[in-house]
Amino acid sequence: MSPCAVCETPTKNNCSNCNQVSYCSVQHQKQHWKAHKANCHPFKIAQNELLGRHLVATRNIKPYEIVLKEAPLVRGPAQISAPVCMGCLNSIEANDHIDCEKCGWPLCGPECQALEEHKAECQLTQDRGQKVNVQEFNGPHPLYTCVSTVRCLLINETNPENAEKFKQLESLEHTRRGSNQWKADLASIGQFIPKFFRTQKFSEDEIMRTVGALQINGHEVPTSDPPHVAVFYTASFTENSCLPNLAKSFNKNGQCVLWAPQAIKKNSHLSICYSDAVWGTADRQRHLMQTKLFKCICDRCKDITELGTNYSAIKCEDRKCSGILLPSKADDWNASWRCSECQKQVQKKYVDGILERAGQDIQNMEKTEENGFKYLKHYEKWLPPMHYHMSEVKILLVQLIAKDQAELMVISDEKLKLKLQFARDLIQLYEQIAPCEVRMLGTLCFELHSAIAEQTRRISLHTSLSPKEMLEESLLYVEKCVNYLQYESDIFVEGHILKQAKINRDALRMVIRIS
């Protein structure tokens, strides 16, 4: 029994969404809704020594359910950024912008000058007594390195409530202090802000703690071009996992939307991937250590085979051996690598040489079908079929082989079969090791649906019957596409794929119903 939130009468009835607040009647629940709404989520904020604050599900969460929708505390340009509009944060050109009439910072136009987000640094620059004068618009500009930090420092003046929340976020200042990154940030931000803005409002320690909080908790938000950085309060408490249970999307208003692609059981920890789940383990670990200052020990990282996929493995250097090479120590990707069959060991330098060449060749090659197939043929000597470099090229080929419906109808049967095979293999792989990479999975499902539909059309040309099982499989994948992309805004390519997928889904349902 728990006390009713309104009258304190003991009751067994909890809020069905968050399972944390009790009510003795429907009337009292409705009466309390305005006060409760902001905190009504299917999770609670918990804390322990190992994880600090983290989120725990307070009930079973259904597949595709939104767990959190949250506006940012603060947003601004990325730390390394070419000049962008200080209002909408989109890129600007030297001959296509205005300068703020009050402070000189470049803007798209008068409407962006009036935005609330620009007022903080605008006033600080006015207080400096000299306008900003940006002349170079090509490539990263040093002035923009400090802008997001300045906005965080000034949040107390613009939004005291958000300022209190920002102060609660972890900065890991004690861990960062003295590192090469910290020293670089001290010079480009910590010492630069007081000097450039001619202000003593902020101490060096305050600035550096703010830099740390921004880097540790910042999310890259792709709703602008280039993407900007934003800090979200509650979303910052999700823990990291390279096999997470929450997907992260952004709506056109810049809100962060965390949702569950699969069911989540009550009392499960809620997680997102702080790195890139399509990278191999060594790259994810390196990135997390550099940017978030910790070593990941999630289930995927602890398993050198990455759930049996051998996603980061290379083939044994003995061509007669069918084994694969992986680190000889499960927790050390810099150790020597050992063959699973012949037990032969090679130095990490040998492995690095192969992977660096393979990665560089992808980066440098012109992205064409011909080059993609040449790459797969060449690197099959060293890399297993589902290695992350091979998978990256297969994703490219799935999209390059028949880029639209007209091309799909005229490609050879052989290429159509390759598109089908690659798409099936990739969906199976990433649903296993990266189930929350919903934009990629949704796109792959759409490509597979389209290819199956085309294969069905070709078969039906030679028979009076339409293969119903194939139509149903095509429907299955377009429905999966809709599920994966359902929270993608139409400002993104995936949002447009979603729109077409819904049209195709409805048409397929009708065809199947009458066949």
C-alpha positions in Angstrom: 0.0 0.0 0.0 1.2 3.5 -0.9 -0.3 6.9 0.0 -2.4 8.6 -2.7 -0.5 11.6 -4.1 -3.4 13.9 -3.5 -5.1 12.8 -0.2 -2.6 10.3 1.2 -5.2 7.6 1.6 -3.4 4.2 1.4 -4.0 2.5 -2.0 -2.7 -0.3 -4.2 -3.4 1.6 -7.5 -0.3 3.0 -9.2 0.1 5.2 -12.2 0.1 2.7 -15.1 2.8 4.6 -17.0 5.5 5.2 -14.4 4.4 2.8 -11.7 5.9 5.2 -9.1 3.0 7.4 -8.0 -0.2 6.1 -6.4 -3.8 7.3 -6.5 -6.9 6.3 -4.6 -9.2 7.2 -7.5 -9.3 8.2 -11.2 -10.5 11.7 -10.1 -7.4 12.3 -8.0 -5.2 11.0 -10.8 -6.7 13.5 -13.2 -6.4 16.2 -10.5 -2.7 15.5 -10.0 -1.8 15.1 -13.7 -0.5 18.7 -14.3 2.0 18.2 -11.4 2.9 14.7 -12.3 3.1 14.9 -16.1 6.7 16.2 -16.4 8.0 13.3 -14.3 5.8 10.5 -15.6 8.1 8.1 -17.4 8.4 4.3 -17.3 11.7 4.5 -15.5 13.3 5.9 -12.3 16.7 7.5 -11.7 18.8 5.2 -9.6 22.3 5.5 -8.3 25.3 3.3 -7.3 29.0 3.6 -6.9 29.9 1.9 -10.2 27.5 3.6 -12.6 26.5 6.8 -10.7 23.1 7.9 -11.7 21.3 5.7 -14.2 17.8 4.8 -15.5 15.9 1.7 -14.5 12.7 0.5 -16.0 9.8 0.7 -13.5 7.6 -1.6 -15.6 7.7 -3.7 -18.7 8.2 -1.5 -21.8 6.6 -2.6 -25.0 8.3 -2.7 -28.4 8.3 0.7 -30.2 7.2 2.6 -27.1 8.6 6.0 -26.5 10.5 6.1 -23.2 11.5 9.7 -23.1 11.0 12.8 -25.2 13.1 15.7 -24.0 14.1 19.2 -25.1 17.8 20.2 -24.7 19.1 22.3 -21.8 21.4 24.0 -24.2 22.6 23.6 -27.7 25.3 25.2 -29.9 28.0 24.6 -32.5 30.3 21.6 -32.4 33.7 22.3 -30.8 35.3 22.0 -34.2 33.1 23.9 -36.6 33.2 26.1 -39.6 31.2 29.3 -39.2 27.5 28.6 -38.7 24.4 30.8 -38.1 24.3 31.5 -34.4 20.5 31.2 -34.5 19.6 28.0 -36.4 23.2 26.6 -36.4 23.1 25.8 -40.1 26.2 26.5 -42.3 26.5 29.9 -43.9 28.5 31.3 -46.8 30.7 34.3 -47.0 28.4 36.0 -49.5 25.1 34.8 -48.1 24.7 35.9 -44.5 24.2 38.9 -42.3 26.2 40.0 -39.3 24.2 40.6 -36.1 23.8 44.3 -35.8 24.5 44.2 -32.1 27.5 41.8 -31.8 28.7 40.9 -35.3 28.3 37.2 -35.1 27.2 35.8 -38.5 23.5 34.8 -39.0 21.2 33.5 -41.7 19.0 36.5 -41.4 16.9 38.8 -39.1 14.7 36.0 -37.9 17.7 34.1 -36.4 19.0 37.3 -34.8 15.8 37.4 -32.8 16.1 33.9 -31.5 16.4 33.5 -27.7 19.4 31.1 -28.0 21.6 33.9 -29.5 21.0 36.5 -26.8 23.5 35.2 -24.3 26.7 35.4 -26.3 25.3 38.5 -28.1 25.1 40.4 -24.8 28.5 39.1 -23.7 30.0 40.2 -27.0 28.4 43.6 -26.6 29.9 43.9 -23.2 33.3 43.2 -24.7 33.0 46.5 -26.5 34.0 45.3 -29.9 32.0 43.3 -32.5 33.1 39.9 -33.8 34.5 40.0 -37.3 34.5 36.6 -39.0 36.2 36.7 -42.4 37.1 33.1 -43.1 34.1 30.7 -43.9 35.9 27.7 -45.3 37.0 25.1 -42.7 37.0 25.1 -38.9 37.1 28.5 -37.3 38.8 28.9 -33.9 36.2 31.4 -32.6 33.5 28.7 -32.7 35.5 26.4 -30.4 34.2 28.2 -27.3 30.6 29.1 -28.3 28.8 26.2 -26.8 30.8 26.4 -23.6 29.9 30.1 -23.4 26.2 29.3 -23.8 26.5 26.7 -20.9 28.3 29.2 -18.7 25.6 31.8 -19.4 22.7 29.4 -18.9 22.2 30.7 -15.3 21.3 34.1 -16.8 19.1 32.8 -19.6 17.4 29.9 -17.8 18.1 29.4 -14.1 16.0 26.1 -13.9 18.1 24.6 -16.7 21.3 25.9 -15.1 20.5 23.9 -11.9 20.1 20.8 -14.0 23.3 21.4 -15.9 25.2 21.7 -12.7 24.1 18.2 -11.7 25.8 16.6 -14.8 29.1 14.8 -14.5 32.1 16.6 -15.9 34.9 14.1 -14.9 37.1 17.1 -14.4 39.3 15.2 -11.9 39.9 12.5 -14.6 40.4 14.9 -17.5 42.7 17.4 -15.7 46.3 17.2 -17.1 45.4 15.1 -20.1 46.5 16.3 -23.6 42.8 17.0 -24.5 42.4 19.0 -21.2 45.5 21.1 -22.0 44.3 21.8 -25.5 40.9 22.8 -24.1 42.5 25.0 -21.5 44.3 27.0 -24.2 41.5 27.1 -26.8 38.6 27.6 -24.4 39.6 28.0 -20.7 42.1 30.8 -21.3 40.6 32.1 -24.5 37.1 33.0 -23.1 38.3 35.6 -20.5 40.8 37.1 -22.9 38.6 37.3 -26.0 35.4 38.4 -24.2 37.4 40.7 -21.8 35.5 39.3 -18.8 36.3 38.0 -15.4 32.8 36.6 -14.9 34.0 33.0 -15.0 36.9 31.3 -13.2 39.2 29.0 -15.1 38.0 26.1 -13.0 34.4 26.9 -13.8 35.1 27.1 -17.5 37.0 23.8 -17.5 34.3 22.0 -15.5 31.8 23.3 -18.1 33.9 22.1 -21.0 34.0 18.6 -19.4 30.3 18.5 -18.7 29.6 19.5 -22.3 32.0 16.9 -23.8 30.9 14.1 -21.5 27.1 14.7 -21.9 26.9 16.3 -25.3 24.9 14.6 -28.1 25.5 15.2 -31.8 22.1 16.4 -33.2 21.7 16.1 -37.0 18.7 18.5 -37.3 21.1 21.2 -38.5 23.7 21.0 -41.3 26.4 20.6 -40.0 25.1 18.7 -36.9 25.3 20.7 -33.7 25.8 19.6 -30.1 23.1 19.6 -27.4 22.9 18.6 -23.8 19.8 16.7 -22.5 19.3 16.3 -18.8 17.5 13.0 -18.2 18.9 11.4 -21.4 22.4 12.0 -19.9 21.6 9.4 -17.2 21.2 6.5 -19.7 24.2 4.2 -19.4 26.4 3.1 -22.2 26.1 -0.3 -23.9 27.4 -1.3 -27.4 24.3 -3.6 -27.3 21.8 -1.0 -26.1 18.1 -1.3 -25.6 17.1 2.2 -26.6 17.2 3.9 -30.0 17.8 7.6 -30.2 16.0 9.8 -32.7 15.5 13.6 -33.0 12.4 15.4 -34.1 12.4 18.6 -36.2 12.1 20.7 -33.0 15.5 19.3 -31.7 13.9 17.1 -29.0 15.7 13.9 -28.2 13.4 10.9 -28.5 14.5 7.6 -26.8 12.4 4.6 -27.6 12.5 0.8 -27.4 12.9 -1.2 -30.7 12.4 -4.3 -28.6 10.6 -5.2 -25.4 12.4 -4.2 -22.2 11.7 -6.0 -18.9 10.9 -4.2 -15.7 14.1 -3.4 -13.6 16.3 -3.5 -16.7 18.9 -0.7 -17.0 18.2 1.7 -19.9 21.1 2.2 -22.3 22.2 3.8 -25.5 25.5 3.5 -27.4 27.8 6.4 -26.6 30.0 5.4 -29.6 29.1 4.0 -33.0 27.6 0.5 -32.8 28.6 -0.3 -36.4 32.3 0.1 -35.5 34.4 -2.8 -34.4 35.2 -3.3 -30.7 38.7 -1.9 -30.8 37.5 1.3 -32.5 34.6 1.7 -30.1 36.8 1.1 -27.0 39.4 3.7 -28.3 36.7 6.2 -29.0 35.0 5.8 -25.6 38.3 6.1 -23.8 39.2 9.3 -25.7 35.8 11.0 -25.5 34.0 9.6 -22.4 37.1 8.4 -20.4 36.0 4.9 -19.6 36.4 1.3 -20.8 33.2 -0.3 -21.9 32.5 -3.7 -20.3 29.1 -4.5 -21.9 28.3 -8.0 -23.1 29.3 -7.2 -26.7 32.7 -5.7 -25.7 33.5 -8.7 -23.3 32.9 -11.2 -26.2 35.8 -10.9 -28.7 33.7 -12.8 -31.3 31.0 -10.1 -30.9 28.2 -12.5 -30.3 29.6 -15.1 -32.7 29.7 -12.8 -35.7 33.5 -12.4 -35.9 32.7 -8.8 -36.8 36.3 -7.6 -35.9 38.2 -10.8 -36.8 40.6 -11.3 -39.7 41.5 -14.5 -41.5 44.5 -16.6 -40.5 47.6 -15.6 -42.5 48.1 -19.3 -43.5 45.9 -19.6 -46.6 45.5 -23.3 -46.0 44.0 -22.7 -42.6 40.3 -21.9 -42.3 40.6 -20.3 -38.9 40.2 -16.6 -37.8 42.5 -14.4 -35.8 41.2 -12.6 -32.7 43.0 -11.1 -29.7 44.7 -13.8 -27.5 43.4 -11.8 -24.4 39.7 -11.1 -24.3 40.2 -7.8 -22.6 43.2 -6.5 -24.5 42.8 -5.7 -28.2 46.5 -4.6 -28.3 47.7 -8.1 -27.4 48.9 -10.6 -30.0 46.2 -12.2 -32.1 45.7 -16.0 -32.2 44.2 -18.3 -34.8 41.1 -20.2 -33.7 42.2 -23.3 -35.6 46.0 -23.6 -35.9 46.7 -21.5 -32.8 49.3 -19.5 -34.6 49.9 -16.0 -33.2 50.6 -12.8 -35.0 51.7 -9.4 -33.6 49.1 -6.6 -33.5 51.2 -4.7 -36.0 50.4 -7.2 -38.7 46.6 -6.9 -37.9 46.8 -3.1 -37.8 48.5 -3.1 -41.2 45.6 -5.0 -42.9 42.9 -3.0 -41.1 44.4 0.3 -41.8 44.8 -0.5 -45.5 41.3 -1.8 -45.7 39.8 1.3 -44.0 41.9 3.7 -46.1 40.9 2.0 -49.3 37.2 2.5 -48.5 37.8 6.1 -47.7 39.7 6.8 -50.9 37.7 4.8 -53.4 35.1 6.3 -55.7 31.8 4.9 -54.5 30.7 2.9 -57.5 29.2 -0.6 -57.9 32.3 -1.7 -59.8 34.7 -0.5 -57.1 32.6 -2.0 -54.4 32.7 -5.5 -55.9 36.4 -5.1 -56.6 37.0 -4.2 -52.9 35.0 -7.3 -51.7 37.0 -9.6 -54.0 40.3 -8.1 -53.0 39.8 -8.2 -49.2 38.2 -11.6 -49.0 41.7 -12.8 -48.7 42.1 -11.2 -45.3 38.6 -10.4 -44.0 35.7 -12.7 -43.1 32.5 -11.9 -45.0 30.8 -10.0 -42.2 33.8 -8.1 -41.0 32.9 -4.4 -40.3 34.9 -3.2 -43.4 33.3 -5.8 -45.7 29.8 -5.0 -44.2 30.3 -1.3 -44.8 31.0 -1.9 -48.5 28.0 -4.3 -48.7 25.7 -1.6 -47.2 27.0 0.7 -50.0 26.3 -1.9 -52.6 22.8 -2.5 -51.4 22.1 1.1 -52.0 24.0 1.5 -55.2 22.6 -1.6 -57.0 19.4 -0.1 -58.5 19.1 3.3 -56.7 15.4 3.7 -57.7 12.5 1.7 -58.9 13.2 2.3 -62.6 16.7 0.9 -62.2 15.5 -2.0 -60.1 13.2 -3.2 -63.0 16.1 -3.5 -65.5 19.1 -4.8 -63.5 20.2 -8.4 -64.2 18.8 -11.3 -62.2 22.4 -11.9 -60.9 22.6 -8.4 -59.5 19.2 -8.6 -58.0 20.1 -11.8 -56.2 23.3 -10.1 -54.8 21.2 -7.2 -53.6 18.8 -9.6 -51.9 21.7 -11.6 -50.4 23.6 -8.7 -49.0 20.5 -7.0 -47.6 19.4 -10.3 -45.8 22.9 -10.9 -44.4 23.3 -7.3 -43.2 19.8 -7.2 -41.5 20.5 -10.5 -39.7 24.0 -9.2 -38.6 22.9 -5.8 -37.3 19.7 -7.0 -35.7 22.0 -9.2 -33.6 24.9 -6.8 -32.7 23.4 -3.4 -33.3 19.6 -3.7 -32.8 19.1 0.0 -32.0 20.8 1.3 -35.2 17.3 1.9 -36.5 18.0 4.3 -39.4 20.4 1.8 -41.0 18.1 -1.2 -40.3 15.1 0.6 -41.6 16.8 1.6 -44.8 18.1 -2.0 -45.3 14.6 -3.4 -44.7 13.2 -1.0 -47.3 15.9 -2.0 -49.8 15.1 -5.7 -49.2 11.4 -5.2 -49.4 11.8 -3.5 -52.8 14.1 -6.2 -54.1 11.7 -9.0 -53.0 8.8 -7.2 -54.7 10.8 -6.9 -57.9 11.8 -10.6 -57.7 8.1 -11.4 -57.3 7.2 -9.3 -60.3 9.7 -11.1 -62.5 8.4 -14.6 -61.4 4.8 -13.5 -62.0 5.7 -12.7 -65.6 6.2 -16.4 -66.3 3.1 -17.7 -64.5 -0.5 -16.6 -64.0 -0.1 -16.8 -60.2 1.6 -14.3 -58.0 3.8 -16.0 -55.4 1.9 -15.1 -52.3 4.7 -16.1 -49.9 7.1 -13.7 -51.5 4.6 -10.9 -51.3 4.1 -11.6 -47.6 7.9 -11.6 -47.1 8.1 -8.2 -48.9 5.3 -6.9 -46.7 7.1 -8.2 -43.6 10.2 -6.2 -44.4 8.3 -3.0 -45.3 6.5 -3.3 -42.0 9.8 -3.7 -40.2 11.0 -0.6 -42.1 8.0 1.4 -40.9 8.6 0.2 -37.3 12.3 1.1 -37.4 11.8 4.6 -38.9 8.5 5.6 -37.3 10.1 8.4 -35.2 12.2 9.8 -38.0 11.4 13.4 -39.1 10.8 14.3 -42.7 13.7 16.6 -42.5 15.9 13.5 -42.8 16.3 11.1 -45.7 14.9 8.3 -43.5 11.7 10.3 -43.0 11.1 10.3 -46.7 11.8 6.6 -46.9 9.2 6.1 -44.1 6.6 8.0 -46.1 7.2 5.8 -49.1 7.3 2.7 -47.0 3.8 3.4 -45.6 2.5 3.8 -49.1 4.1 0.5 -50.3 2.8 -1.3 -47.1 -0.8 -0.3 -47.7 -0.6 -1.2 -51.4 0.9 -4.6 -50.5 -1.7 -5.3 -47.9 -4.4 -4.7 -50.6 -2.7 -6.9 -53.2 -2.3 -9.8 -50.7 -5.9 -9.4 -49.5 -7.3 -9.8 -53.0 -4.8 -12.4 -54.2 
